Amino acid sequence: MTVPMDALVIGGGTAGNAASRALAAKGLTVAVAEPGKVGGTCLWNGCMPKKALYNSAMAYQDVKRAEEFGVLARGVELDWPSVLAWKWHSQETYAGDQEGVMASRGIKHLSAAARFISPTELQVGTEVFSPGAVIVATGSRAVIPSIPGVELADTSDEALRFPELPASLIIIGAGYIGMEFAGIYASFGTEVTMLVRDSVLASFDAECVAIAVSELQALGVRFVYDASVTQIEGVRGDLIVRFTTSGDSQDRVSAERVLVATGRLPALDELNLDAADVHRDELGLPVLDASLRSTNPRVWFAGDATGQKMLTPVAHTQGVHVAQSIITGQPTAPDTSAIPTACFTVPALAQVGINEAEATARGISHRVIRGTPEYVGAAIITDRRAGLVKVLVTQDGIVLGAHIAGHDAADLVYPYALAIRAGLSIAQLAGTSAIHPALTELINWTVT
């Protein structure tokens, strides 16, 4: 006997929660199938715990350089168990009672995995459901490359909770995950080696990335380029990674831990999408229209499960938009063009909108406005003067994109995101006075 309902959401992360709450608010009967902890990757294995570690790492560095500001902090020690305890405290405080919130909004929590058994039915635990709409919001999983001995390596999940601070760490990959953990562990004093196969943070502005690479090198991070890993051997605590570089030159590096940070893919393998008549492309990604609707008209996707931008704000926006499409019966495409993103490495990088290559490819006549925090009062006071702000504008000055490297980049990018969303010019943005002394004064200076 099947259980009817208006909508079944598969996954209780950012996208799933946003969708289920929007649907329930309109009076639809909604259930969320989530066998793990409600909250998803961002809350339990991504943004929140990683940023908490980053905060502790930056605090450690600040204390070490406190004497520069007349504060004597000699004999600074790092208490790793306390760092982990703070991370868990941050997560639990932010999470609150996720299951309770769900229940208070009339959303039924199904604590089991869901899988399709036909285009119209799903099995969740021992029950079979026939929802009017299904939203797949299962998040993503780490990509595990086919390297002999890769089972000896860790993923980001383990790197968030190493029982002991590793003295040395090899990171395979130099995307978001690799660069963020490089900044975290190098700041804690770990000897970090980055094995880079193609490029560092390919989706970010090259000049901003160069600043991060330079700052990480100053912390002792070693970058090995054109590195193709061929084998991992040994035991945790004493590992060897063998790799080749340009010209097939063979090399090796050893460390206590190895982190595989080679990207993430939608977590779709357990859903039995073939039974649902949901098509996937040659990369295994769901075939979706602009509104995130699949080839089965009752099945939608949102968040990391789409295989598109894997960012928490994007997941939330997509979840809400998919819900609205279901409620109104008029599918609409979510607009994520003005959603900023940041990489919390050293220093932080942030961006929003398009870059120079994209502007050129689209045939948009543009110019680039540049500024640095070198002579901004707040940067001088904190002695964080390294960095760069690049703003892309049309010939008439309308803001198209912004790319930032430096302290507080993740906060500094927000006014540019607002400008893009509102269609403001750089003159309008810069004409709004910032606090003095504050880093946002850089926006007032970046006008020519």
N, C-alpha and C positions, 0 to 999 in steps of 0.2 A: 504494500500500500504506500503510495507516494504522498509526501506532505507538500501541499501547495503553499506558495508565498509570493510576494511581489518581487523580492530581490534577494539573491544570495551573493554575499561578498566573500571571496576566497582570499584570506589574508587580513591580519589585524594590525598592519603597519600604518604609516602615514597616509598612503593613498586609500587603503581600505577603510580606515577610521573616518577620513574626510568624506568618502562616498556614503558610508553607512549612516553617518550622522545627518548628512544632507537629505538622504532618502527618508529617514525616520522622522525628521522635522516636518515633512509634508504628509505624514500619516501613513506611509507605506509600511507593510510588514517586512522586516529585514532581519536576516541572520548573518553572522560572520563566522566562517569556518577558520579557526586558528588553533592548531594543535599545540603551539608553543606559547610563550608569554606575549600577551597583547602589547603592542607598541612597536614591533618590527625592528628591522636592522638598525635604523638610526638611533633608536632609544637604547637598545641592548648590545649591539655589536658594531656600531658605526659612529655617527656624529657626536653623540653625547659623551660616551666614554673616551673617545679619542681626543675630543676637545678638553676634557677634564685632565687627561694626561698632559696635554699640551700646556694647559694653564700651570700645572705643577712644574713642568720643565722650565717654563718662562720665569716662574717665581724663583726657582733654583738659580737660574742665570742672573736674575735681578739682585738676589742677595749676594752672589759672588762678586758683583760689580758695585755693591752699595758704597764701598769706601770712596769711590769716585765722587759721591755726593755728600761726603762727610759723615757717613754712617759706618761705624766700625762693626763688622759682622765677621769676626775671625772664627776659625774653626767650624765652618759651615759643614753640616753633615746631611746626607740624604737618607731618609728612612723609607725604604721601598714599601714595606707593608702599610705604612701610613698613606703613601701615595695611592696605593690600590684601594685603601679604605675610603679615601676622599672621592675617588672615582665612583665607587659604588654608592656612596652617599649622594653624589650629584645626580646619578641616574635615578635612584629611588625617589629623591625629592621631586625631580622633574616629572617622573612617571605618575606619581600619585596612585590612586586606585583606578587603573585602567578598566578593569572588569566592572567595577562599580559604576563608573561613568557610562559604560555601555548599557548596563542594566537600567540605569536611571532614565535613559532615553528610549527605552522600549526595544532595544536591539538584543536579539537572542545570540548568546555566544555558544557556538558549537566547538567544543574542545577536541577536535579531531580533524584529520586531513580530508580534503575533498578530492574526488576524481569523477570525471564524466563517465557515464555508462551509456549515454545516447546523446543526441543533439539537444534533448529537452530535459534530461534527468541527470542528477548527480548523487553519488553515494557519499555520505559523510558519517563515518563510523558505521553503525548498523542501520542507519536510516537512509531512505531515498527521498530526495526532494525534487520538485518540479517547479522551479521559480520562473516567473515571467521574464526576469532579466538576471544575468550573471555578470559580476565584475571580477575579473582576475587581477588580483593585487598581491601576488605571491612574493614580490621582492626579487632579489637577485642572490647569486651564489658566487663564491670565488672561482676563478678559472684556474684549474690545476694543469699545468703543462705536462706533456709527456716526456719527462726527464727521468732517466734511471735514478732511483733513490729519492724521488720527490717526496715519498712518504716520510722522510726524515725531516722535511721542512715544515714550517708553520705557515698558517694563513693569518690574515688580520685578526681573526677571532682569537687565536692564541696570543698574538702580539699585544692584545689589549690586557692580558692578564698573566704575563710571565710570572711564575712564582718567585723568581729572583731576577734582579736587574742584570741582564747579560753584559759581560765585559766586552764582548765583540759580537757584531751582527752583520751578516751579509744580506742585502736586499736585492732580490731579482726583480727588476722592473723599476721604472722611474715615472709612473703616472701619479695621480692624486695620492693613492695609498702609500706608495713607496716614498714619495717626497715628504709626506706628513710624518711617517714613522721615522724617517731619517732625521728630520728636525727634532722630533721628540727625544729619541734615544741619544743622538749626538749631544743634545743639551744636557741630558742626564750624565754624560761622561762616557757613554758606550762608544767603542771604536767601530765606526760604520763604514762598510764598503758597498757602493752602489754598482751593480752590474747592469749596464744600460745597453740594450740591444739596438734600438733605433734612435730615439730622441728622448729628451727630458720634457715632461709636461707638454706634449705636442699641441694640446688645445689652448695653451696660454701664449701670450705675447712673448716673442723670443727675447726681447730686451729685458723684460721683467724676469723671465726665467733665468737669464744670465746673472742677474743680481742675486737670486736665491742660490744658484750654484756657487757663486763666489762666497756668499755668507756661510753656506754649509761647509765649504772647504776650509774656511777660517775656523770652524768648529772641529775640524779634523776629518770630515767626511771625504772619502776617496771615491772618485768617479772613474769607472772603467768603461770606456765606450766601445761600441761594436762587439759587445760580448755576447756570445751564444753559449749558453750553459749546456754541457754535455753529460754531466754526472754529479750527483751528490752522494758522498759516502762518509762513513764513520758512525758516530753515535751522538745524540744531542749532548752538547757540552764540549764536543770535540769533532767538528764537522769540516769536511773539505768539499769545496765546490770547484769542479774542473770546467774550464771554458776555453773557447777559441776566440781570437780577435782577428783583425784585418790580416789577410794573407795566410789564414789558417794557422796562425801562431797559437800554440797551446800554452795555457797557464793555469794556475790554481791559486786559491785563497782559502784560508781557514778561519773559522770563527766558532763561538759557542752555539750560536743560533743562526738559522737561515729563514728568511721571510720571503715567501713567494707572493709577489704583488704584481701579477700580470693581468689584472683586470677582473671584471665581473660580468656575468651573463644572467639573463632572466631565469628564475627558478621555475621551470615549466615541466620538467621531465616526469613528474609524478601525477600530472593532471589527466593523462590519457586524452590529449587534445584531438587525436584522430577520431575518437568516438564522438567527439562534439562537432565534427565537421569544421574545425578551426584550422585553417591552412597556415603553414609556416614557410618562410623563404629558405634559400639555400644555406643561410647562416643559422637556421633554427629559430629565427625571430618570428613573432606572430605577424601575419599580413593584416594591416589595419588601414582604415580610411582616416581622413583628417580628424574625425570626431572620436577616434580610438575604438571604433566598432570593428569587430572581426568579420570573417566570412560567414559566420553564423550570426544572423542579425540580432539574436538575443544575448550574445556574449560580447562583453566589452573588456578593455584592458586599461590599467592605470598604474602609474609609478614605474619602478624599475622593471616590472614585468613586461612593459612595452618594448624594452630594449633601446629606448631613446635616452634623453638626458637623465642620468641617475643622480638626481638631487632632491633633497627633502622638499623644498618649496615647489619644485616642479611636480612631485608626487601629489602634494596637497592640491595644487591647482587642477591637475588632471582628475583627481578623485572627485572634486566638487563639480567640475564641468561634465564628467560622465554622468554623475547623478542628475544634474539638471537636464541633460539630454534625455535621460530615461523618464524623468518626471514630466517634461513638456511634450515628449514625443517628437521634438524637433532637434535633431543632432547638430551640435555646434563644435567647432574646433577650438580647443583651449589655446590661449595666447600666452606663450612662455618667453616671448622675445625680450622682455625687460626684466627677467628674473636674474639677479646677479649670482655669481658663484665665487667661492674662495677656496684656496688651498692653504691650510694652516701649517706652513713650513716656516723656515727661517730665512728671510722675513716672510710674513704672510703675503700671498698674492691674491688679487681679486679682480674680477672683470664683469662687464655687463655689455650687452649689445654685440655689435659686429667688430671684427678686426680689419686691418688694412687689406689683407688678402681677400676677405669676403666682400669688402666694398669694391675692390677692383673687379672681382669676378662678376659682381652684379652691375657693373658699369656705373657706379655711383661716384660722381666727381666729389672729392673730399680733400680735406687737409687735416694735418695732425698738429695738435697743440700739446706742448710738453711742459712739465714743471717738476721740480724736485723739492723735497722738504728741507734742503740744506740750510736755508736761511729763515725758515719759519720759526717763530719764537718758541712754540711748544716743542718742536724737534730739537732745538738748541738746549732747552731746559732739561729735557730727558736724555740728551745726547744720543738720539736716534735719528741721525740726519741722512742716512743712506736710504735711497728709494727713488721711485719714479712714478709719475702720473702721465699717461698718454691719453688724450681725448681725441676721438675722431669726430669731426663735424662736417656738415655739408658746406659748400661754398658760402651759403647764407648763414652758417653758424649753428644749424640745428644739430643737437647732440645725437650721434649714431652709436657710439661705444666708448667705453672707458676701460683702461688697463692699468692696474696699480700694483706696485711692489713696495712694501715698507710696513712699518709698525702701524697697527690699526687699519690696515687696508680693507678688511672686511666691513668696517664701519664707514670708512671714507667712500666706499663705492656706492653707498645707498643714494646720496643725492643725485648721482649720475643716472641711476636706475629710474628714479622719479622723473628726471628730465626726459629720458627716453620715452617713458610711458605717457608723459604729458605733452610731448612734442616741443619741449622748451629749447631755447637757444642757449649757447654757452654764455652769452652776455646776460641773459635773464638769470641764469644760475649763479654766475659770478657776481651779479649785482645785488644778491641777497647777502648781507653782511654776516660773517661768522663771529663767534666769540673770540676775543683776544685775551690771552694767548691760547689758541687751540689749533690742533692740526688741520681742522677744516678751513682755516684761513688760506690754505693752499688752493682751495677752490676759487677764492677771490683773486688769487694771483694768476691763475691759469686762464687767461682771457685772450691773449694775442694770437 
